Amino acid sequence: DAKQYIDQYFTIVKDEEIVPNDYILKGQIYGALSGDDQVVYDSYVKAAQIDSDYNDKMDVIKKGITFFESKKKWCPAAEMRIVQAKSRKAPEATDPFFIGLRFYQCGQYQRADSGFQAYITLAPDTVYGHYYRAKTNYALDTTMTKDPFASTMVQEYQKTLSLAQADKVKFKNQAIESSKLLAGYFNNIKQNKDSALIYLKQGLEFDTSNVSIKELIKYLETARSRNGKATGMTKSVSSRNDLWAVKNKNIDIPKA
């Protein structure tokens, strides 16, 4: 079988005759049998380490990234991107973003947050870093009540909404999500309908026909017109999770 063949090959061939692709093939065979992504990851790292040519080394690492990302195995993909970033002769500003994004996609939110923080430091005026850091901190605390996650989420969604003004078509999805999450936070957590309405109306500027935002504005304006004291009104608004919920599941990202 394949495992027997590759084991025999590594027994017969001298160390100096082994090429990077040999390690990759061995890792993929072992990984397929065991289901252990670490084995595959280690094989790409080993292959890159023994390749003395810089361009070939980076090509091996890129193949490892492609292998994991094509299979949507985001955590090992993130680890491979860390290897890529550390191996570059010159750093690229987008490296921390894609490391953060892959950790976000595999649910390692603390590590994702570190990646997005680093990206924001390098590119403070880009929408994507602030937007995904906001999403990450929301994922760290979906109750929106625990700091530093809640305060960071609010700060980053506010920054996203502000920066999105530069291109209301390109950043429509990010702006609408930001406006709805901020409105939900200020209405449901801070009990501040005025602030919630401000954010919803900002979101409506990006999509004047957005039905869910219009419904939320209607609910809140009705509640405010009754001085916020109408029985059941606050409950009615906050319970409309179908409206507050963010349904945009697209991964909008900058170019690699």
C-alpha positions in Angstrom: 0.0 0.0 0.0 1.0 3.7 -0.1 2.2 3.8 3.5 4.3 0.7 3.0 5.8 2.2 -0.2 6.7 5.5 1.3 8.2 3.9 4.5 10.3 1.7 2.3 11.4 4.6 0.2 12.6 6.6 3.2 14.5 3.5 4.4 16.3 3.0 1.2 17.0 6.6 0.1 19.9 8.5 1.6 19.1 11.7 3.5 20.9 13.9 1.0 18.8 12.4 -1.8 15.4 13.2 -0.2 13.7 16.2 -1.8 11.0 18.5 -0.3 8.2 16.8 -2.2 9.1 13.4 -0.6 8.3 14.8 2.8 5.0 16.3 1.5 4.0 13.0 -0.1 4.8 11.1 3.1 2.8 13.6 5.2 -0.2 13.4 2.9 -0.2 9.6 3.0 0.1 9.5 6.7 -2.4 12.3 7.1 -5.0 10.6 4.9 -4.7 7.4 7.0 -4.8 9.0 10.4 -6.9 12.1 9.7 -4.3 14.1 11.6 -3.7 17.5 10.0 -0.7 18.1 12.2 1.2 15.3 10.3 0.5 17.1 7.0 1.4 20.5 8.4 4.7 19.1 9.8 5.5 17.6 6.4 5.1 21.0 4.6 7.2 22.7 7.3 10.0 20.1 7.0 9.9 20.3 3.3 10.3 24.1 3.4 13.1 23.8 6.0 15.3 21.6 3.8 14.8 23.7 0.7 17.7 26.1 0.4 16.3 28.2 -2.4 14.2 31.1 -1.1 11.7 31.1 -3.9 11.3 27.3 -3.8 10.9 27.4 0.0 8.1 30.0 -0.3 6.5 28.0 -3.1 6.3 24.9 -0.8 4.8 27.0 2.0 2.2 28.5 -0.4 1.3 24.9 -1.6 0.7 24.0 2.1 -1.6 27.0 2.5 -3.5 26.1 -0.6 -3.8 22.5 0.5 -5.4 23.3 3.8 -7.5 26.2 2.5 -8.9 24.2 -0.4 -10.2 21.7 2.2 -11.4 24.5 4.5 -9.1 23.4 7.3 -8.7 26.9 8.6 -6.6 26.3 11.7 -3.7 24.5 10.0 -4.0 27.1 7.2 -3.5 29.8 9.8 -0.5 28.1 11.2 0.9 27.7 7.6 0.4 31.4 7.1 2.3 32.2 10.2 5.2 30.1 8.8 4.9 32.1 5.5 5.0 35.4 7.3 8.0 34.5 9.4 9.8 33.2 6.2 9.4 36.3 4.1 12.4 38.4 3.4 10.2 41.5 3.7 6.9 41.5 5.7 3.6 42.0 3.9 0.9 44.1 5.6 -1.9 41.6 4.8 -0.2 38.7 6.5 -1.7 39.4 10.0 -5.1 39.9 8.4 -5.2 36.5 6.7 -3.8 34.8 9.8 -6.5 36.4 11.9 -9.2 35.5 9.3 -8.2 31.8 9.2 -8.2 31.6 13.0 -11.6 33.4 13.0 -13.0 30.8 10.6 -11.9 27.9 12.8 -13.2 29.5 16.0 -9.9 30.4 17.7 -11.1 33.9 18.4 -8.4 35.0 20.8 -5.7 34.3 18.2 -7.9 35.8 15.5 -8.1 39.0 17.6 -4.3 39.2 17.9 -4.0 38.9 14.1 -6.5 41.7 13.5 -4.9 43.9 16.1 -1.6 43.5 14.3 -3.2 44.3 10.9 -4.9 47.4 12.3 -1.5 48.6 13.5 -0.1 48.3 10.0 -3.2 49.5 8.2 -5.3 51.6 10.6 -7.6 53.1 8.0 -8.8 49.9 6.2 -12.4 48.7 6.8 -11.6 45.0 6.9 -9.3 45.0 10.0 -11.8 46.9 12.1 -14.8 45.0 10.8 -13.3 41.5 11.5 -12.0 42.6 14.8 -15.5 43.7 15.7 -16.9 40.3 14.5 -14.3 38.5 16.5 -15.0 40.3 19.8 -18.8 39.7 19.2 -18.0 36.0 18.8 -16.0 36.1 22.1 -19.1 37.5 23.9 -22.4 37.2 22.0 -24.2 38.6 25.1 -22.4 41.9 24.5 -22.1 42.5 28.2 -18.5 41.5 29.1 -15.5 43.7 28.7 -13.1 44.1 27.0 -15.0 42.2 24.3 -18.2 44.3 24.3 -16.4 47.7 24.4 -13.9 46.5 21.7 -16.8 45.3 19.6 -18.6 48.7 19.9 -15.4 50.6 19.1 -14.5 48.5 16.1 -18.1 48.5 14.6 -18.2 52.3 15.0 -14.8 52.6 13.2 -16.1 50.3 10.5 -19.2 52.3 10.0 -17.2 55.5 9.8 -14.6 54.2 7.3 -17.3 52.6 5.2 -18.5 56.1 4.3 -15.7 56.3 1.8 -17.4 53.8 -0.5 -21.0 53.0 0.2 -21.3 50.5 -2.5 -18.1 48.4 -1.8 -18.6 48.4 2.0 -22.4 48.2 2.1 -22.5 44.8 3.8 -20.0 45.7 6.5 -21.8 49.0 7.2 -25.3 47.4 7.5 -24.0 44.7 9.8 -22.2 47.4 11.9 -25.3 49.6 12.2 -27.5 46.7 13.2 -25.1 45.3 15.8 -24.6 48.8 17.3 -28.3 49.5 17.3 -28.9 46.1 19.1 -26.3 46.9 21.6 -27.5 50.4 22.5 -31.2 49.4 22.5 -30.9 46.0 24.3 -27.9 46.5 26.6 -27.7 50.3 27.1 -31.5 50.9 26.9 -30.8 53.9 24.6 -33.3 54.0 21.8 -32.0 57.4 20.5 -28.5 56.0 19.9 -29.9 52.8 18.4 -32.0 54.9 15.9 -29.0 57.0 15.0 -27.0 53.9 14.0 -29.9 52.3 12.1 -30.4 55.5 10.1 -26.7 55.5 9.3 -27.1 51.9 8.0 -30.1 52.9 5.9 -27.9 55.3 4.1 -26.0 52.4 2.6 -29.2 50.5 1.5 -32.3 52.7 1.5 -34.5 49.7 0.7 -33.3 47.5 3.6 -36.5 46.0 5.0 -35.2 44.8 8.4 -33.6 48.2 9.2 -36.8 49.9 8.2 -38.8 47.6 10.5 -36.4 48.2 13.4 -36.6 52.0 12.9 -40.4 51.8 13.0 -40.4 49.7 16.2 -38.0 52.1 17.9 -39.7 55.3 16.8 -43.0 53.9 18.0 -41.5 53.0 21.4 -39.9 56.4 21.7 -43.1 58.3 20.8 -44.6 56.6 23.8 -41.7 57.8 25.9 -40.4 54.3 26.0 -42.9 53.4 28.7 -45.4 51.4 26.7 -46.0 48.0 28.2 -44.2 45.3 26.3 -42.7 47.6 23.7 -39.1 47.1 24.8 -39.7 43.4 25.0 -41.2 43.4 21.5 -38.2 45.2 20.0 -35.5 43.2 21.7 -37.2 39.9 21.0 -37.1 40.5 17.3 -33.9 38.4 16.9 -34.7 37.8 13.2 -34.2 41.6 12.7 -31.2 42.1 14.9 -29.5 39.0 13.5 -26.7 39.4 11.0 -27.4 37.2 8.1 -24.5 38.2 5.9 -22.3 35.1 5.9 -20.1 36.2 3.0 -16.4 36.5 3.7 -15.5 39.8 2.2 -11.7 40.2 2.3 -9.0 42.4 0.8 -6.8 40.9 -1.9 -4.0 38.6 -0.7 
